[in-house]
Amino acid sequence: MRSLVFAIFMTAFLVTLFLPACRHELVLPLTNDPVDTIQPPPPVDTADYSGVPCSPDTVYFQNQVLPLLISQCAKSGCHDAQSHKEGIVTTNYQNVMNVGVKPFKPANSKLYTVLNLTNPEDRMPPSPDSPLSADQKNLIKKWIEQGALNNNCNEGYGNCSTANVTYTNFVNALMANRCTGCHSGANPSGGLKLTNYDETKASALSGKLYGSVAHLAGYKAMPQGGAALTSCYVDKIKAWVDSGAPQ
Ligand code: HEC
């Protein structure tokens, strides 16, 4: 009898001891989960790039590097917040720096060295995706050489020209750097490819290209997982579509 009372007493004691601890533990490990440390993408940004014009000699993280990484690496199943393969996420400055970025030293920075690995399974993005182009690799290299800053500039500073926008002089590079990481390959996002003139023109003439980048109601807001294009770039896309999407 006495041992039964003791057992009940001990059980009650242990339960009160561990209940709060359990509840506590349910909360704690999640804060170490990369998903939880991800900040939401910056609010839709149209023209608040602090008035700094873009210099052709500088690589800008927010304008150039991050959109490229979101398109090429932060795809579903890879390094977006939900998938976080190998604990790596490339959706903001802080988590990109965590991919072994050593300012001024691209050769010692994992973010850069993985782009050049010869084994297609180890290289990023891995096979069957294509490697980054030489220009895209150089962009990341130069950004690290310049100190890997969290910098940005105003793409439309002073004068956003919407005259004579063509696929060749503007749209192609924009798609390659911000969209084709997801919209290419055997299984493109949303079943939509944007890798060449014909594919992009079809999307333009259907109204979806502009609707998605201008975040119009009824369209999926693009680029997915990233900041909206600046108003200058949205205006240029509109001008291109309105003039019949010339090559
Ligand atoms: C990180 C991946 C990712 C990036 C980067 C991305 N997209 Fe998408 N896109 C998607 C997914 C996923 C869908 C399908 C969304 C759905 O159906 O819910 C989609 C759908 C679309 C659609 C169809 C929209 C509709 O309403 O039918 C268009 C057009 C589009 N994207 C254009 C773009 C353009 C232009 C860019 C670059 C500025 C871009 N996307 C960047 C993942 C991406």
Residues whose N, C-alpha, C, O or C-beta is under 5 A from the ligand:
A	BS01	HEC	I70 S71 A74 K75 R178 C179 C182 S189 G190 K208 L209 S212 G218 Y219 K220 M222 P223 Q224 G225
